[in-house]
């Protein structure tokens, strides 16, 4: 597979955006994305990284001018993108990559902590909660800890603390600790386990939450 000079040039120029997009993809929970969506995100994040770099350089040049000196640092990104004869400034790409790394971390944190949705709900713009489904919304809640799982098929009841859970209801995996196991129909205590992994068809289980704090 051969790449044209233009393709290599674009990959190098938008390398910061690719790094930022990879970080966000790995640190956030999301549905599967097509390659074209990933590339579009990388393109936008790359532009954002160079724009932040432009602002930083403008501030630096302004400070240099105040000192009576002639600023020599300029952003060459647009020239490199438009004019194929223009040389790519590797130092500029490296700095933009460092910016994109921090940008990816900040955007990941904003997505994971649902900052946009929290602000929008506060000012009553939306009622959406930001998670992929109610499963992730429920188990992501800091008020959820001790739960009761009733397995209707096996006639068993599990009481324990949530240690870990799957990202979506499609997989519906739960890892409980300090688990008391009962016969569901009679409430007879059967045994105790320090840890228990559960995955079941959601149509055959009931999950109860004895205590939930109201906001």
N, CA, C and O of each residue as an XYZ file, in Angstrom:
860
protein
N       0.853     -1.196      0.000
C       0.000      0.000      0.000
C       0.887      1.244      0.000
O       1.682      1.453      0.916
N       0.739      2.066     -1.040
C       1.562      3.247     -1.181
C       0.761      4.503     -0.840
O      -0.424      4.609     -1.159
N       1.432      5.447     -0.188
C       0.805      6.716      0.156
C       1.401      7.806     -0.713
O       2.604      7.839     -0.972
N       0.524      8.699     -1.157
C       1.001      9.827     -1.943
C       1.678     10.844     -1.025
O       1.537     10.803      0.197
N       2.411     11.750     -1.653
C       3.094     12.795     -0.877
C       2.089     13.652     -0.119
O       2.344     14.077      1.008
N       0.923     13.905     -0.761
C      -0.118     14.715     -0.118
C      -0.673     14.005      1.112
O      -0.903     14.634      2.145
N      -0.890     12.684      1.002
C      -1.427     11.918      2.134
C      -0.466     11.941      3.313
O      -0.880     12.170      4.449
N       0.808     11.707      3.052
C       1.821     11.725      4.109
C       1.894     13.108      4.742
O       2.039     13.250      5.956
N       1.788     14.136      3.879
C       1.848     15.519      4.365
C       0.673     15.813      5.300
O       0.850     16.417      6.357
N      -0.525     15.382      4.903
C      -1.719     15.596      5.724
C      -1.645     14.827      7.034
O      -2.023     15.340      8.088
N      -1.150     13.581      6.962
C      -1.015     12.774      8.182
C      -0.062     13.427      9.170
O      -0.307     13.429     10.376
N       1.010     13.971      8.657
C       2.000     14.615      9.521
C       1.430     15.898     10.127
O       1.598     16.164     11.317
N       0.752     16.688      9.290
C       0.199     17.955      9.773
C      -0.890     17.707     10.821
O      -0.959     18.409     11.830
N      -1.744     16.697     10.574
C      -2.856     16.441     11.493
C      -2.539     15.336     12.498
O      -3.441     14.762     13.108
N      -1.259     15.045     12.661
C      -0.855     14.074     13.671
C      -1.341     14.459     15.072
O      -1.769     13.578     15.819
N      -1.293     15.750     15.461
C      -1.808     16.135     16.781
C      -3.282     15.754     16.962
O      -3.675     15.269     18.023
N      -4.093     15.975     15.926
C      -5.515     15.631     16.025
C      -5.737     14.142     16.167
O      -6.638     13.710     16.886
N      -4.916     13.349     15.481
C      -5.032     11.890     15.579
C      -4.715     11.434     17.000
O      -5.415     10.582     17.548
N      -3.666     11.995     17.601
C      -3.284     11.651     18.975
C      -4.419     11.992     19.934
O      -4.780     11.184     20.789
N      -4.971     13.176     19.790
C      -6.052     13.620     20.668
C      -7.282     12.731     20.520
O      -7.918     12.381     21.515
N      -7.620     12.363     19.287
C      -8.784     11.507     19.042
C      -8.585     10.118     19.635
O      -9.528      9.537     20.173
N      -7.371      9.577     19.545
C      -7.069      8.260     20.122
C      -7.224      8.298     21.642
O      -7.775      7.370     22.233
N      -6.742      9.363     22.272
C      -6.859      9.502     23.728
C      -8.323      9.522     24.150
O      -8.712      8.824     25.087
N      -9.126     10.313     23.467
C     -10.550     10.419     23.805
C     -11.258      9.092     23.578
O     -12.096      8.689     24.385
N     -10.925      8.406     22.476
C     -11.542      7.109     22.181
C     -11.247      6.084     23.271
O     -12.101      5.262     23.604
N     -10.035      6.133     23.827
C      -9.628      5.140     24.818
C     -10.060      5.478     26.237
O     -10.177      4.581     27.072
N     -10.295      6.738     26.523
C     -10.624      7.138     27.894
C     -12.108      7.378     28.128
O     -12.522      7.640     29.258
N     -12.916      7.291     27.071
C     -14.351      7.513     27.237
C     -15.146      6.302     26.763
O     -14.673      5.490     25.968
N     -16.365      6.209     27.277
C     -17.279      5.137     26.874
C     -18.169      5.670     25.757
O     -18.793      6.722     25.901
N     -18.226      4.954     24.663
C     -19.030      5.408     23.532
C     -19.399      4.213     22.658
O     -18.797      3.143     22.753
N     -20.369      4.414     21.831
C     -20.749      3.368     20.885
C     -19.692      3.283     19.778
O     -18.871      4.186     19.613
N     -19.731      2.184     19.028
C     -18.757      2.005     17.953
C     -18.829      3.133     16.932
O     -19.910      3.598     16.572
N     -17.653      3.564     16.471
C     -17.592      4.663     15.520
C     -16.992      4.191     14.203
O     -16.095      3.349     14.179
N     -17.498      4.741     13.120
C     -16.927      4.443     11.815
C     -15.619      5.221     11.649
O     -15.379      6.221     12.326
N     -14.796      4.739     10.745
C     -13.495      5.377     10.510
C     -13.665      6.831     10.096
O     -12.881      7.685     10.509
N     -14.676      7.124      9.289
C     -14.855      8.498      8.811
C     -15.197      9.444      9.963
O     -14.826     10.617      9.930
N     -15.905      8.940     10.983
C     -16.218      9.766     12.151
C     -14.948     10.040     12.947
O     -14.718     11.160     13.402
N     -14.117      8.993     13.113
C     -12.840      9.161     13.813
C     -11.965     10.187     13.095
O     -11.370     11.052     13.738
N     -11.883     10.096     11.771
C     -11.050     11.023     10.998
C     -11.576     12.449     11.084
O     -10.794     13.398     11.152
N     -12.905     12.604     11.082
C     -13.497     13.937     11.222
C     -13.159     14.523     12.593
O     -12.807     15.697     12.706
N     -13.271     13.692     13.637
C     -12.908     14.152     14.981
C     -11.437     14.545     15.050
O     -11.082     15.561     15.647
N     -10.578     13.717     14.425
C      -9.147     14.003     14.418
C      -8.865     15.323     13.691
O      -8.012     16.101     14.120
N      -9.579     15.568     12.601
C      -9.419     16.805     11.834
C      -9.790     18.020     12.692
O      -9.050     19.002     12.743
N     -10.946     17.942     13.364
C     -11.414     19.060     14.205
C     -10.471     19.284     15.382
O     -10.128     20.422     15.702
N     -10.051     18.187     16.028
C      -9.144     18.302     17.173
C      -7.779     18.848     16.741
O      -7.135     19.596     17.476
N      -7.352     18.460     15.540
C      -6.095     18.986     15.012
C      -6.179     20.489     14.795
O      -5.268     21.227     15.170
N      -7.279     20.946     14.187
C      -7.476     22.381     13.988
C      -7.509     23.111     15.327
O      -6.941     24.194     15.469
N      -8.187     22.499     16.316
C      -8.277     23.121     17.638
C      -6.899     23.240     18.278
O      -6.600     24.249     18.918
N      -6.061     22.229     18.114
C      -4.715     22.249     18.690
C      -3.876     23.358     18.072
O      -3.180     24.089     18.776
N      -3.948     23.477     16.756
C      -3.182     24.536     16.083
C      -3.740     25.925     16.413
O      -2.993     26.901     16.476
N      -5.049     26.005     16.621
C      -5.655     27.290     16.993
C      -5.170     27.723     18.379
O      -4.859     28.894     18.598
N      -5.109     26.764     19.314
C      -4.584     27.070     20.652
C      -3.119     27.488     20.551
O      -2.681     28.418     21.228
N      -2.366     26.787     19.695
C      -0.962     27.150     19.482
C      -0.851     28.564     18.932
O       0.023     29.327     19.344
N      -1.736     28.916     17.999
C      -1.741     30.266     17.423
C      -1.979     31.318     18.503
O      -1.339     32.369     18.506
N      -2.913     31.026     19.429
C      -3.203     31.962     20.521
C      -1.977     32.120     21.420
O      -1.623     33.232     21.811
N      -1.336     30.999     21.744
C      -0.149     31.041     22.599
C       0.984     31.833     21.939
O       1.666     32.624     22.590
N       1.169     31.605     20.637
C       2.221     32.341     19.908
C       1.893     33.831     19.840
O       2.783     34.674     19.958
N       0.605     34.151     19.649
C       0.192     35.560     19.590
C       0.462     36.255     20.920
O       0.921     37.397     20.951
N       0.171     35.551     22.029
C       0.454     36.116     23.354
C       1.958     36.307     23.540
O       2.407     37.334     24.049
N       2.740     35.290     23.112
C       4.193     35.387     23.214
C       4.733     36.560     22.399
O       5.584     37.312     22.872
N       4.233     36.711     21.169
C       4.706     37.802     20.307
C       4.316     39.169     20.873
O       5.064     40.138     20.744
N       3.151     39.236     21.495
C       2.703     40.494     22.099
C       3.634     40.892     23.255
O       3.989     42.060     23.408
N       4.021     39.894     24.062
C       4.948     40.149     25.172
C       6.314     40.587     24.635
O       6.945     41.494     25.177
N       6.759     39.923     23.556
C       8.045     40.263     22.945
C       8.021     41.700     22.423
O       9.000     42.431     22.571
N       6.899     42.106     21.809
C       6.779     43.477     21.293
C       6.817     44.500     22.421
O       7.386     45.581     22.267
N       6.207     44.155     23.560
C       6.222     45.064     24.711
C       7.646     45.309     25.209
O       7.957     46.361     25.767
N       8.500     44.306     24.991
C       9.895     44.431     25.399
C      10.737     45.155     24.355
O      11.943     45.327     24.529
N      10.084     45.583     23.258
C      10.794     46.320     22.224
C      11.554     45.446     21.246
O      12.413     45.932     20.511
N      11.242     44.163     21.233
C      11.925     43.239     20.336
C      11.026     42.880     19.166
O       9.822     43.138     19.197
N      11.606     42.291     18.141
C      10.857     41.900     16.950
C      10.513     40.409     17.034
O      11.410     39.567     16.980
N       9.229     40.076     17.164
C       8.857     38.659     17.276
C       9.106     37.909     15.968
O       8.776     38.401     14.888
N       9.687     36.723     16.074
C      10.023     35.954     14.876
C       9.250     34.632     14.794
O       9.347     33.912     13.800
N       8.497     34.323     15.824
C       7.779     33.046     15.873
C       6.415     33.206     15.216
O       5.591     33.995     15.679
N       6.177     32.476     14.158
C       4.906     32.537     13.441
C       4.378     31.128     13.192
O       5.147     30.179     13.047
N       3.051     31.010     13.146
C       2.426     29.719     12.856
C       2.476     29.471     11.352
O       2.002     30.292     10.567
N       3.046     28.347     10.956
C       3.184     28.020      9.534
C       2.199     26.941      9.095
O       2.297     26.410      7.988
N       1.255     26.625      9.967
C       0.328     25.522      9.711
C      -0.449     25.701      8.411
O      -0.504     24.790      7.586
N      -1.055     26.888      8.230
C      -1.883     27.115      7.043
C      -1.053     27.073      5.768
O      -1.493     26.531      4.753
N       0.131     27.637      5.819
C       1.011     27.601      4.640
C       1.384     26.169      4.286
O       1.416     25.802      3.112
N       1.667     25.358      5.307
C       2.023     23.958      5.067
C       0.852     23.187      4.488
O       1.039     22.248      3.715
N      -0.364     23.586      4.866
C      -1.563     22.890      4.396
C      -1.925     23.283      2.969
O      -2.364     22.442      2.184
N      -1.742     24.562      2.629
C      -2.163     25.065      1.323
C      -1.078     24.901      0.268
O      -1.348     24.486     -0.860
N       0.135     25.226      0.643
C       1.253     25.222     -0.309
C       2.107     23.968     -0.105
O       2.782     23.833      0.916
N       2.075     23.055     -1.075
C       2.824     21.813     -0.935
C       4.336     22.025     -1.012
O       5.115     21.146     -0.644
N       4.742     23.210     -1.497
C       6.167     23.521     -1.559
C       6.688     24.063     -0.223
O       7.896     24.136      0.003
N       5.760     24.438      0.649
C       6.154     24.975      1.942
C       6.623     23.845      2.856
O       6.009     22.779      2.893
N       7.697     24.074      3.583
C       8.227     23.069      4.500
C       7.359     22.969      5.754
O       6.836     23.971      6.241
N       7.213     21.743      6.269
C       6.468     21.523      7.502
C       7.393     21.790      8.688
O       8.486     21.231      8.780
N       6.937     22.648      9.584
C       7.716     22.980     10.782
C       7.519     21.865     11.810
O       6.478     21.808     12.465
N       8.500     20.986     11.958
C       8.397     19.846     12.869
C       8.234     20.304     14.317
O       7.491     19.697     15.088
N       8.936     21.382     14.682
C       8.805     21.911     16.045
C       7.364     22.326     16.319
O       6.837     22.098     17.408
N       6.735     22.939     15.317
C       5.342     23.357     15.452
C       4.425     22.148     15.618
O       3.497     22.174     16.427
N       4.687     21.089     14.851
C       3.888     19.868     14.948
C       4.048     19.236     16.330
O       3.069     18.771     16.913
N       5.263     19.215     16.854
C       5.525     18.621     18.170
C       4.820     19.399     19.277
O       4.233     18.803     20.180
N       4.876     20.725     19.210
C       4.207     21.543     20.228
C       2.692     21.357     20.138
O       2.008     21.244     21.155
N       2.174     21.326     18.896
C       0.740     21.108     18.706
C       0.328     19.723     19.222
O      -0.781     19.549     19.727
N       1.223     18.747     19.091
C       0.945     17.398     19.596
C       0.857     17.397     21.116
O      -0.015     16.737     21.682
N       1.744     18.128     21.787
C       1.679     18.232     23.243
C       0.377     18.915     23.676
O      -0.244     18.522     24.663
N      -0.021     19.932     22.931
C      -1.284     20.616     23.216
C      -2.451     19.659     23.018
O      -3.384     19.624     23.821
N      -2.388     18.872     21.924
C      -3.481     17.941     21.626
C      -3.592     16.850     22.689
O      -4.687     16.369     22.978
N      -2.449     16.459     23.273
C      -2.460     15.460     24.347
C      -3.238     15.995     25.549
O      -4.094     15.306     26.103
N      -2.931     17.231     25.943
C      -3.644     17.855     27.060
C      -5.111     18.093     26.705
O      -5.996     17.932     27.545
N      -5.358     18.477     25.454
C      -6.730     18.708     25.000
C      -7.541     17.422     25.065
O      -8.703     17.435     25.473
N      -6.926     16.304     24.661
C      -7.605     15.015     24.732
C      -7.963     14.631     26.151
O      -9.049     14.107     26.398
N      -7.049     14.891     27.102
C      -7.316     14.586     28.509
C      -8.451     15.454     29.051
O      -9.326     14.965     29.767
N      -8.432     16.740     28.708
C      -9.475     17.649     29.199
C     -10.846     17.288     28.636
O     -11.836     17.284     29.367
N     -10.905     16.985     27.340
C     -12.178     16.616     26.722
C     -12.681     15.290     27.286
O     -13.881     15.126     27.503
N     -11.771     14.342     27.525
C     -12.156     13.057     28.116
C     -12.755     13.258     29.499
O     -13.770     12.649     29.840
N     -12.120     14.119     30.299
C     -12.638     14.401     31.642
C     -14.018     15.056     31.561
O     -14.916     14.727     32.336
N     -14.178     15.989     30.613
C     -15.468     16.668     30.455
C     -16.567     15.684     30.055
O     -17.703     15.792     30.515
N     -16.218     14.718     29.188
C     -17.192     13.712     28.763
C     -17.509     12.754     29.896
O     -18.679     12.456     30.140
N     -16.492     12.267     30.594
C     -16.692     11.275     31.655
C     -17.452     11.839     32.847
O     -18.227     11.130     33.489
N     -17.225     13.126     33.144
C     -17.930     13.749     34.264
C     -19.207     14.463     33.823
O     -19.861     15.131     34.623
N     -19.556     14.315     32.535
C     -20.805     14.839     31.987
C     -20.963     16.335     32.283
O     -22.049     16.791     32.642
N     -19.875     17.089     32.131
C     -19.889     18.507     32.485
C     -20.891     19.279     31.630
O     -21.645     20.099     32.153
N     -20.907     19.024     30.314
C     -21.829     19.732     29.425
C     -23.275     19.428     29.789
O     -24.112     20.329     29.837
N     -23.571     18.130     30.051
C     -24.940     17.746     30.411
C     -25.352     18.319     31.766
O     -26.507     18.702     31.955
N     -24.407     18.378     32.710
C     -24.707     18.944     34.027
C     -25.075     20.425     33.907
O     -26.040     20.890     34.515
N     -24.285     21.158     33.110
C     -24.565     22.582     32.921
C     -25.905     22.766     32.208
O     -26.715     23.608     32.596
N     -26.128     21.964     31.156
C     -27.374     22.077     30.392
C     -28.596     21.740     31.246
O     -29.644     22.371     31.107
N     -28.463     20.745     32.130
C     -29.581     20.387     33.017
C     -29.826     21.469     34.055
O     -30.969     21.734     34.427
N     -28.733     22.106     34.530
C     -28.873     23.167     35.513
C     -29.677     24.339     34.968
O     -30.503     24.922     35.670
N     -29.424     24.676     33.698
C     -30.133     25.803     33.106
C     -31.339     25.346     32.289
O     -31.910     26.100     31.502
N     -31.712     24.055     32.511
C     -32.952     23.473     31.960
C     -33.003     23.495     30.433
O     -34.056     23.742     29.844
N     -31.860     23.236     29.797
C     -31.835     23.113     28.341
C     -32.202     21.697     27.920
O     -32.843     21.502     26.887
N     -31.798     20.703     28.717
C     -32.046     19.305     28.364
C     -32.328     18.480     29.612
O     -32.012     18.885     30.731
N     -32.928     17.313     29.393
C     -33.137     16.351     30.475
C     -32.290     15.098     30.260
O     -32.366     14.153     31.044
N     -31.489     15.091     29.205
C     -30.638     13.939     28.931
C     -29.561     13.827     29.994
O     -29.065     14.833     30.500
N     -29.195     12.560     30.335
C     -28.220     12.360     31.402
C     -26.813     12.112     30.892
O     -25.872     12.138     31.686
N     -26.628     11.869     29.587
C     -25.292     11.793     29.020
C     -24.729     10.401     28.854
O     -23.887     10.201     27.978
N     -25.146      9.419     29.651
C     -24.650      8.060     29.499
C     -25.288      7.374     28.294
O     -26.268      7.857     27.727
N     -24.706      6.232     27.916
C     -25.199      5.514     26.741
C     -26.590      4.953     26.971
O     -27.416      4.960     26.059
N     -26.864      4.464     28.182
C     -28.161      3.883     28.491
C     -28.412      3.990     29.992
O     -27.561      4.478     30.736
N     -29.595      3.526     30.438
C     -29.967      3.629     31.844
C     -29.075      2.738     32.714
O     -28.829      3.057     33.877
N     -28.588      1.618     32.153
C     -27.685      0.724     32.895
C     -26.446      1.492     33.359
O     -26.116      1.488     34.545
N     -25.766      2.147     32.427
C     -24.548      2.894     32.785
C     -24.882      4.101     33.648
O     -24.101      4.469     34.526
N     -26.047      4.730     33.406
C     -26.462      5.856     34.229
C     -26.664      5.421     35.679
O     -26.260      6.118     36.610
N     -27.298      4.253     35.858
C     -27.585      3.748     37.200
C     -26.317      3.404     37.953
O     -26.113      3.860     39.078
N     -25.455      2.592     37.331
C     -24.288      2.101     38.049
C     -23.152      3.120     38.119
O     -22.208      2.946     38.889
N     -23.241      4.185     37.313
C     -22.271      5.275     37.417
C     -22.584      6.196     38.590
O     -21.733      6.979     39.013
N     -23.792      6.103     39.111
C     -24.221      7.004     40.176
C     -23.399      6.771     41.441
O     -23.227      5.624     41.853
N     -22.886      7.835     42.069
C     -22.129      7.674     43.315
C     -22.998      7.232     44.475
O     -22.479      6.813     45.510
N     -24.328      7.318     44.320
C     -25.248      6.941     45.390
C     -25.587      5.455     45.370
O     -26.274      4.966     46.268
N     -25.113      4.728     44.354
C     -25.392      3.296     44.244
C     -24.207      2.520     44.790
O     -23.075      2.717     44.347
N     -24.456      1.648     45.739
C     -23.385      0.835     46.312
C     -23.851     -0.584     46.599
O     -23.429     -1.531     45.934
N     -24.716     -0.725     47.585
C     -25.235     -2.028     47.984
C     -26.486     -2.350     47.174
O     -27.411     -1.539     47.120
N     -26.526     -3.514     46.548
C     -27.670     -3.880     45.710
C     -28.131     -5.303     46.017
O     -27.421     -6.094     46.638
N     -29.342     -5.596     45.559
C     -29.909     -6.934     45.632
C     -30.236     -7.385     44.220
O     -30.968     -6.705     43.500
N     -29.700     -8.523     43.825
C     -29.971     -9.087     42.495
C     -30.791    -10.356     42.679
O     -30.360    -11.283     43.366
N     -31.963    -10.400     42.072
C     -32.825    -11.588     42.143
C     -32.755    -12.329     40.807
O     -33.168    -11.810     39.770
N     -32.230    -13.536     40.856
C     -32.146    -14.398     39.681
C     -33.384    -15.286     39.660
O     -33.465    -16.265     40.402
N     -34.350    -14.943     38.807
C     -35.633    -15.640     38.797
C     -35.501    -17.069     38.280
O     -36.186    -17.965     38.774
N     -34.641    -17.296     37.303
C     -34.467    -18.640     36.743
C     -33.868    -19.603     37.761
O     -34.324    -20.739     37.891
N     -32.840    -19.147     38.484
C     -32.127    -20.008     39.433
C     -32.726    -19.949     40.835
O     -32.272    -20.662     41.730
N     -33.742    -19.107     41.034
C     -34.366    -18.916     42.350
C     -33.318    -18.542     43.401
O     -33.304    -19.094     44.501
N     -32.441    -17.598     43.047
C     -31.395    -17.153     43.956
C     -31.464    -15.630     44.133
O     -31.942    -14.910     43.256
N     -30.989    -15.174     45.257
C     -30.932    -13.746     45.541
C     -29.538    -13.409     46.055
O     -29.017    -14.072     46.951
N     -28.943    -12.371     45.477
C     -27.590    -11.966     45.861
C     -27.647    -10.573     46.488
O     -28.246     -9.654     45.930
N     -27.021    -10.430     47.645
C     -26.893     -9.134     48.279
C     -25.400     -8.811     48.416
O     -24.646     -9.571     49.024
N     -24.993     -7.698     47.855
C     -23.577     -7.368     47.931
C     -23.286     -5.963     47.466
O     -24.190     -5.219     47.084
N     -22.006     -5.603     47.503
C     -21.544     -4.284     47.082
C     -20.992     -4.348     45.661
O     -20.318     -5.307     45.287
N     -21.287     -3.314     44.878
C     -20.816     -3.267     43.491
C     -19.330     -2.954     43.463
O     -18.890     -1.909     43.941
N     -18.565     -3.881     42.893
C     -17.127     -3.666     42.715
C     -16.827     -3.162     41.305
O     -15.995     -2.273     41.123
N     -17.508     -3.732     40.308
C     -17.305     -3.333     38.910
C     -18.541     -3.717     38.109
O     -19.326     -4.576     38.512
N     -18.696     -3.048     36.948
C     -19.847     -3.324     36.093
C     -19.471     -3.041     34.644
O     -18.547     -2.276     34.367
N     -20.195     -3.666     33.728
C     -19.923     -3.467     32.300
C     -20.417     -2.092     31.863
O     -21.233     -1.465     32.539
N     -19.911     -1.639     30.728
C     -20.234     -0.297     30.260
C     -21.688     -0.146     29.826
O     -22.281      0.914     30.028
N     -22.269     -1.183     29.236
C     -23.636     -1.089     28.726
C     -24.450     -2.307     29.143
O     -23.903     -3.320     29.577
N     -25.780     -2.188     29.000
C     -26.674     -3.285     29.384
C     -26.573     -4.465     28.420
O     -27.012     -5.567     28.747
N     -25.996     -4.244     27.231
C     -25.894     -5.327     26.249
C     -25.010     -6.463     26.754
O     -25.208     -7.619     26.382
N     -24.028     -6.133     27.607
C     -23.148     -7.154     28.178
C     -23.599     -7.518     29.587
O     -23.465     -8.669     30.003
N     -24.134     -6.545     30.326
C     -24.685     -6.672     31.679
C     -23.876     -7.566     32.617
O     -24.398     -8.529     33.178
N     -22.611     -7.237     32.776
C     -21.767     -7.950     33.725
C     -21.701     -7.179     35.037
O     -21.621     -5.950     35.044
N     -21.736     -7.912     36.145
C     -21.609     -7.317     37.467
C     -20.595     -8.106     38.277
O     -20.587     -9.337     38.250
N     -19.738     -7.390     38.998
C     -18.837     -8.014     39.955
C     -19.194     -7.471     41.326
O     -19.065     -6.275     41.586
N     -19.655     -8.384     42.220
C     -20.067     -7.998     43.562
C     -19.051     -8.505     44.577
O     -18.383     -9.513     44.345
N     -18.940     -7.811     45.689
C     -18.084     -8.279     46.789
C     -18.905     -8.354     48.077
O     -19.949     -7.715     48.205
N     -18.407     -9.153     49.032
C     -19.112     -9.375     50.307
C     -20.565     -9.785     50.045
O     -21.505     -9.123     50.486
N     -20.719    -10.889     49.319
C     -22.027    -11.292     48.810
C     -22.664    -12.369     49.698
O     -22.061    -13.408     49.971
N     -23.894    -12.095     50.139
C     -24.728    -13.098     50.799
C     -25.693    -13.667     49.766
O     -26.390    -12.918     49.082
N     -25.734    -15.000     49.652
C     -26.580    -15.666     48.666
C     -27.743    -16.344     49.395
O     -27.541    -17.087     50.355
N     -28.980    -16.069     48.913
C     -30.187    -16.606     49.526
C     -31.009    -17.352     48.491
O     -30.837    -17.162     47.287
N     -31.908    -18.209     48.978
C     -32.960    -18.775     48.125
C     -33.996    -17.681     47.958
O     -34.542    -17.193     48.947
N     -34.275    -17.290     46.735
C     -35.149    -16.148     46.493
C     -36.574    -16.375     46.991
O     -37.192    -15.459     47.533
N     -37.096    -17.571     46.814
C     -38.492    -17.856     47.157
C     -38.734    -17.959     48.661
O     -39.843    -17.697     49.128
N     -37.691    -18.343     49.436
C     -37.869    -18.573     50.875
C     -37.013    -17.655     51.738
O     -37.182    -17.627     52.957
N     -36.096    -16.903     51.132
C     -35.159    -16.047     51.857
C     -34.208    -16.848     52.742
O     -33.626    -16.302     53.680
N     -34.046    -18.138     52.450
C     -33.114    -18.991     53.200
C     -31.677    -18.636     52.796
O     -31.342    -18.610     51.611
N     -30.831    -18.362     53.809
C     -29.445    -18.031     53.514
C     -28.675    -19.286     53.136
O     -28.707    -20.275     53.869
N     -27.980    -19.260     51.997
C     -27.273    -20.439     51.486
C     -25.773    -20.375     51.782
O     -25.220    -21.324     52.337
N     -25.117    -19.290     51.427
C     -23.688    -19.180     51.685
C     -23.228    -17.732     51.505
O     -23.988    -16.868     51.067
N     -21.964    -17.494     51.855
C     -21.354    -16.169     51.720
C     -20.114    -16.279     50.845
O     -19.334    -17.222     50.978
N     -19.935    -15.311     49.947
C     -18.746    -15.267     49.104
C     -18.148    -13.864     49.149
O     -18.876    -12.872     49.194
N     -16.814    -13.790     49.138
C     -16.159    -12.475     49.135
C     -16.317    -11.762     47.793
O     -16.352    -10.532     47.739
N     -16.411    -12.524     46.727
C     -16.607    -11.931     45.406
C     -17.460    -12.821     44.533
O     -17.381    -14.046     44.624
N     -18.282    -12.212     43.679
C     -19.173    -12.987     42.817
C     -19.381    -12.255     41.504
O     -19.726    -11.073     41.486
N     -19.168    -12.974     40.396
C     -19.369    -12.419     39.046
C     -20.726    -12.889     38.538
O     -21.042    -14.077     38.605
N     -21.527    -11.954     38.028
C     -22.871    -12.280     37.532
C     -23.045    -11.729     36.130
O     -22.711    -10.574     35.865
N     -23.564    -12.549     35.235
C     -24.036    -12.077     33.936
C     -25.244    -12.916     33.553
O     -25.156    -14.143     33.499
N     -26.352    -12.276     33.291
C     -27.613    -12.969     33.032
C     -28.412    -12.213     31.974
O     -28.158    -11.040     31.702
N     -29.380    -12.908     31.388
C     -30.357    -12.252     30.532
C     -31.164    -11.304     31.416
O     -31.721    -11.718     32.433
N     -31.224    -10.044     31.029
C     -31.891     -9.054     31.868
C     -33.376     -9.325     32.049
O     -33.991     -8.800     32.977
N     -33.962    -10.141     31.170
C     -35.371    -10.484     31.319
C     -35.602    -11.431     32.490
O     -36.736    -11.609     32.935
N     -34.515    -12.044     32.993
C     -34.655    -13.052     34.045
C     -34.113    -12.596     35.397
O     -34.042    -13.393     36.332
N     -33.731    -11.329     35.512
C     -33.242    -10.848     36.803
C     -33.946     -9.547     37.191
O     -34.442     -8.804     36.345
N     -33.968     -9.309     38.472
C     -34.464     -8.045     39.022
C     -33.356     -7.469     39.893
O     -32.811     -8.168     40.748
N     -33.024     -6.213     39.685
C     -31.988     -5.553     40.476
C     -32.654     -4.491     41.343
O     -33.341     -3.602     40.840
N     -32.441     -4.595     42.646
C     -33.056     -3.674     43.602
C     -31.977     -2.851     44.299
O     -30.865     -3.321     44.537
N     -32.332     -1.628     44.614
C     -31.405     -0.709     45.270
C     -32.044     -0.257     46.584
O     -32.914      0.614     46.580
N     -31.620     -0.837     47.703
C     -32.250     -0.515     48.990
C     -32.121      0.933     49.418
O     -32.967      1.450     50.148
N     -31.043      1.601     48.956
C     -30.841      2.980     49.419
C     -30.271      3.824     48.280
O     -29.196      3.532     47.756
N     -31.000      4.868     47.905
C     -30.532      5.823     46.887
C     -30.769      7.226     47.422
O     -31.877      7.574     47.831
N     -29.702      8.030     47.410
C     -29.828      9.422     47.848
C     -30.519     10.243     46.755
O     -30.205     10.105     45.573
N     -31.452     11.088     47.158
C     -32.090     12.006     46.214
C     -31.265     13.278     46.117
O     -30.764     13.786     47.120
N     -31.130     13.789     44.887
C     -30.389     15.036     44.718
C     -31.203     16.192     45.307
O     -30.760     17.340     45.270
